Amino acid sequence: MRIAVIPGDGIGIDVTAEAMKVVRAAGEVFGRSFDLEILPYGADYYLQTGISLPSGGHAMLRDEFDAIYVGALGDPRIPDMRHARDILLGIRFELDLYVNYRPVRLLDERLCPLKDRGPADVNFVVFRENTEGLYVNIGGRFKAGTDDEVAVQEEINTYKGVHRIIKHAFEYATSKGLTRVCMADKSNAMTHGHALWQRVFWRLAGEYPGIHATHLFIDALAMQMVKNPAQFEVIVTNNMFGDIITDLGAQLQGGLGMAASGNLHPGRTSMFEPVHGSAPKYEGKNVANPMGAIL
């Protein structure tokens, strides 16, 4: 298996080094061969060359590797974080990695901020739609920088995008022997785009009679995750809401340093990363938690 490794910036370099030790050890134990090719892309490369990824870089990652591993990206020397957006969002969109897979699993009760909760209470997965919603950057600013400024950011939901992420959630639950899938939206206020989520979710729910399908508005879901996380097995939601509630989920399992993620297109080259930031002030100090990277 050939894996492209982009350690990136800050503590990304530190945690990647530890994660690669685990990958190599797993290969030795299970008799597998992993070809780990470390690529230089990150803030230093961008500052030296003005390039985030070279021309054809996305195609190279897709066609020449079985998987992509990213440490962390972000550097205050690049205030607009152009290189991080180009690499992370670029890979997600160019490789059509429409599933953001975020397992939320508590490994030890001492890590959970909720009282009287243990590993049996915090063990679920969130599937976040990864290529649409508010993150497609459609919109604009009029009279920017004035008291009359108008800013518009549009949310895009397509039948194809909504259908495939919800179907993936149901298929995952079925394959793992799980029985509960919850979809979260804000269809009581966002009555156009989220009506599509409602229609697709309930139509697909009818195709999986063994799954107990439920719906919660996103604010109610956030409350229930804190009140009783044990009620959840699989959660599916849109890009923005998924971004927010997976950080809440990370806190339930011990913080961002414990959280891992996959950006997937099943059957194709996909990207895996811890979800914490690059924390440049801690780089090289041997204090960053590598568990998210290892997981």
Wavefront OBJ file of the C-alpha trace (Angstrom):
o trace
v 0.000 0.000 0.000
v 1.402 3.367 -1.027
v 0.528 6.284 1.278
v 1.192 9.965 0.621
v 2.159 11.670 3.878
v 1.817 15.444 4.250
v 3.004 16.323 7.794
v 2.183 19.976 7.133
v 2.833 22.604 9.765
v 3.466 23.032 13.483
v 2.643 19.991 15.594
v 1.488 18.203 12.445
v 5.148 17.303 11.960
v 5.407 15.983 15.520
v 2.264 13.868 15.581
v 2.889 12.483 12.093
v 6.244 11.112 13.184
v 4.556 9.158 15.983
v 1.706 7.959 13.762
v 4.152 6.635 11.161
v 5.853 4.552 13.849
v 2.504 2.920 14.564
v 1.806 2.288 10.881
v 5.173 0.600 10.443
v 4.707 -1.459 13.614
v 1.275 -2.597 12.436
v 2.821 -3.640 9.148
v 5.425 -5.740 10.924
v 2.815 -7.427 13.128
v 0.396 -8.231 10.322
v 2.877 -8.857 7.525
v 1.844 -5.850 5.466
v 4.044 -3.517 3.469
v 3.453 0.247 3.638
v 5.325 2.610 1.356
v 5.150 5.966 3.158
v 6.202 8.834 0.918
v 6.627 12.104 2.810
v 5.682 15.139 0.726
v 6.933 18.669 1.563
v 3.713 20.635 1.112
v 2.923 23.092 3.872
v 3.697 26.618 4.994
v 7.464 26.449 4.462
v 7.037 25.093 0.943
v 4.428 27.743 0.153
v 6.596 30.587 1.476
v 9.586 29.353 -0.514
v 7.772 28.676 -3.800
v 4.388 30.444 -3.698
v 2.828 27.051 -4.484
v 0.442 25.084 -2.256
v 0.381 22.001 -4.463
v 2.198 21.755 -7.796
v 0.285 21.635 -11.049
v -1.366 18.240 -11.357
v -0.872 17.637 -7.636
v -4.428 16.506 -6.971
v -4.324 14.044 -9.870
v -0.957 12.761 -8.643
v -2.361 12.089 -5.177
v -5.430 10.374 -6.643
v -3.644 8.227 -9.223
v -0.314 7.348 -7.614
v -1.330 6.617 -4.020
v -3.742 4.315 -2.192
v -4.342 6.795 0.632
v -3.388 10.293 1.771
v -2.372 11.138 5.336
v -2.249 14.747 6.545
v -0.845 15.911 9.895
v -2.070 19.503 10.383
v -1.982 22.698 8.364
v -1.900 26.352 9.381
v 0.799 28.944 9.994
v 0.545 32.573 11.209
v 3.101 33.599 8.583
v 0.316 33.045 6.047
v -2.580 35.030 7.560
v -5.204 33.973 5.006
v -4.172 30.290 5.329
v -4.256 30.014 1.542
v -2.005 26.973 1.493
v -4.145 25.097 4.024
v -7.350 25.754 2.066
v -5.728 24.776 -1.208
v -4.463 21.489 0.201
v -7.273 20.356 2.500
v -10.350 21.733 0.745
v -8.698 21.238 -2.626
v -8.174 17.532 -1.989
v -11.708 17.123 -0.634
v -13.326 18.760 -3.642
v -10.980 17.616 -6.408
v -11.072 13.982 -5.267
v -14.802 14.222 -4.466
v -14.326 12.988 -0.899
v -17.974 13.388 -0.034
v -17.959 11.471 3.272
v -16.411 13.046 6.345
v -16.205 10.148 8.778
v -15.779 11.092 12.439
v -15.820 8.297 15.014
v -16.551 9.541 18.534
v -15.270 6.924 20.943
v -14.337 7.435 24.565
v -11.367 5.252 25.503
v -11.343 5.993 29.251
v -13.972 7.581 31.493
v -11.346 9.940 32.957
v -11.198 11.759 29.622
v -14.914 12.587 29.448
v -16.062 15.987 30.796
v -19.528 14.590 31.544
v -20.098 13.156 34.995
v -20.755 9.434 35.388
v -20.155 8.638 31.708
v -17.903 5.862 30.477
v -16.843 4.245 27.204
v -20.213 2.508 26.821
v -21.936 5.910 26.796
v -19.770 7.627 24.185
v -19.396 5.416 21.138
v -20.975 6.698 17.946
v -20.043 8.008 14.512
v -20.904 11.223 12.710
v -21.125 11.366 8.927
v -20.766 14.921 7.654
v -21.484 15.800 4.023
v -18.091 17.016 2.829
v -18.427 18.690 -0.589
v -21.508 20.952 -0.524
v -23.357 23.267 1.844
v -21.880 26.604 2.867
v -18.336 25.475 2.105
v -18.591 25.767 -1.690
v -17.858 29.500 -1.356
v -20.732 30.772 -3.466
v -21.697 34.339 -2.657
v -19.983 37.687 -2.409
v -19.582 41.055 -0.722
v -21.010 44.368 -1.899
v -19.643 47.706 -0.677
v -17.069 45.821 1.378
v -15.448 47.748 4.183
v -18.214 50.348 4.421
v -21.169 50.818 6.742
v -23.391 49.654 3.869
v -21.575 46.351 3.400
v -23.702 43.381 2.305
v -22.283 39.857 2.570
v -23.983 36.807 1.051
v -22.941 33.179 1.575
v -25.138 30.609 -0.117
v -25.740 27.035 0.994
v -25.843 24.490 -1.804
v -27.670 21.176 -1.423
v -28.063 18.803 -4.361
v -30.119 15.640 -4.524
v -26.993 13.687 -5.487
v -24.960 15.061 -2.586
v -27.669 14.628 0.041
v -28.676 11.181 -1.182
v -25.209 9.676 -1.226
v -24.191 10.826 2.266
v -27.456 9.683 3.852
v -27.309 6.358 2.024
v -23.733 5.904 3.222
v -24.908 6.392 6.821
v -27.598 3.733 6.466
v -25.224 1.333 4.696
v -22.610 1.829 7.423
v -25.136 1.095 10.155
v -26.289 -2.050 8.367
v -22.735 -3.290 7.811
v -21.832 -2.796 11.480
v -24.990 -4.336 12.912
v -26.190 -0.993 14.294
v -29.854 -0.111 14.537
v -30.096 3.672 15.041
v -29.516 6.452 12.504
v -30.304 10.075 13.362
v -30.384 12.860 10.773
v -29.935 16.465 11.926
v -30.929 19.592 10.017
v -32.628 22.943 10.616
v -35.629 22.417 8.350
v -37.905 24.398 10.637
v -35.989 27.551 9.690
v -34.079 26.680 6.492
v -37.192 25.532 4.722
v -35.839 25.179 1.174
v -32.505 23.374 1.285
v -33.303 21.288 4.316
v -36.636 20.173 2.950
v -34.495 18.191 0.528
v -32.700 16.522 3.430
v -36.066 15.615 4.958
v -37.400 14.110 1.738
v -34.309 12.055 1.001
v -33.819 10.854 4.576
v -37.336 9.529 5.067
v -37.426 7.971 1.613
v -34.179 6.101 2.269
v -35.297 5.169 5.789
v -38.104 3.158 4.223
v -35.512 1.019 2.443
v -33.881 -0.029 5.731
v -36.662 -1.474 7.897
v -34.159 -2.849 10.403
v -32.906 0.652 11.206
v -34.710 2.950 13.639
v -34.518 6.301 11.826
v -34.938 9.524 13.810
v -34.635 13.233 13.159
v -33.512 16.093 15.391
v -33.051 19.767 14.692
v -29.377 20.553 15.035
v -29.750 22.609 18.214
v -31.716 19.809 19.868
v -29.074 17.315 18.750
v -26.330 19.357 20.425
v -28.307 19.335 23.674
v -28.939 15.603 23.487
v -25.267 14.848 22.802
v -24.455 16.457 26.138
v -27.477 15.105 28.014
v -27.282 11.486 26.856
v -24.695 10.581 24.203
v -25.435 6.882 24.689
v -28.636 7.211 22.634
v -26.653 7.717 19.408
v -25.028 5.190 17.090
v -24.918 6.947 13.704
v -25.539 10.651 13.056
v -25.667 12.191 9.577
v -25.838 15.887 8.793
v -24.675 18.613 6.450
v -21.267 20.215 6.058
v -21.536 23.157 8.457
v -23.495 21.392 11.192
v -21.209 18.381 10.968
v -18.180 20.608 11.377
v -19.611 21.996 14.604
v -21.038 18.899 16.294
v -17.956 16.787 15.609
v -15.926 19.199 17.719
v -18.515 18.739 20.453
v -18.129 15.002 19.961
v -14.360 15.363 20.228
v -14.743 16.976 23.647
v -16.878 14.052 24.793
v -14.026 11.691 23.967
v -11.288 13.753 25.584
v -10.604 16.725 23.294
v -9.419 17.370 19.759
v -6.175 15.577 20.502
v -8.146 12.314 20.647
v -10.166 12.849 17.461
v -9.465 11.218 14.107
v -11.236 11.644 10.786
v -11.489 10.195 7.314
v -12.410 12.114 4.168
v -13.713 9.327 1.999
v -14.961 8.384 -1.405
v -15.561 4.662 -0.936
v -13.477 2.637 -3.345
v -11.181 5.542 -4.245
v -8.065 7.150 -2.812
v -9.141 8.946 0.370
v -7.585 11.287 2.929
v -7.132 10.745 6.666
v -6.162 13.265 9.334
v -6.380 14.195 12.997
v -8.745 17.123 13.369
v -6.754 19.380 15.677
v -4.955 22.489 14.477
v -1.252 23.008 13.877
v -0.570 24.865 17.192
v 2.788 26.280 15.975
v 3.825 27.468 19.462
v 4.014 23.842 20.607
v 5.986 22.520 17.637
v 9.016 20.465 18.591
v 8.321 20.622 22.331
v 7.142 17.002 22.678
v 3.836 18.073 24.256
v 1.322 17.488 21.436
v -1.018 14.532 21.890
v -0.464 12.153 18.925
v -3.491 9.933 19.652
v -5.745 11.607 17.075
v -3.043 11.160 14.458
v -2.486 7.530 15.474
v -6.187 6.705 15.473
l 1 2 3 4 5 6 7 8 9 10 11 12 13 14 15 16 17 18 19 20 21 22 23 24 25 26 27 28 29 30 31 32 33 34 35 36 37 38 39 40 41 42 43 44 45 46 47 48 49 50 51 52 53 54 55 56 57 58 59 60 61 62 63 64 65 66 67 68 69 70 71 72 73 74 75 76 77 78 79 80 81 82 83 84 85 86 87 88 89 90 91 92 93 94 95 96 97 98 99 100 101 102 103 104 105 106 107 108 109 110 111 112 113 114 115 116 117 118 119 120 121 122 123 124 125 126 127 128 129 130 131 132 133 134 135 136 137 138 139 140 141 142 143 144 145 146 147 148 149 150 151 152 153 154 155 156 157 158 159 160 161 162 163 164 165 166 167 168 169 170 171 172 173 174 175 176 177 178 179 180 181 182 183 184 185 186 187 188 189 190 191 192 193 194 195 196 197 198 199 200 201 202 203 204 205 206 207 208 209 210 211 212 213 214 215 216 217 218 219 220 221 222 223 224 225 226 227 228 229 230 231 232 233 234 235 236 237 238 239 240 241 242 243 244 245 246 247 248 249 250 251 252 253 254 255 256 257 258 259 260 261 262 263 264 265 266 267 268 269 270 271 272 273 274 275 276 277 278 279 280 281 282 283 284 285 286 287 288 289 290 291 292 293 294 295
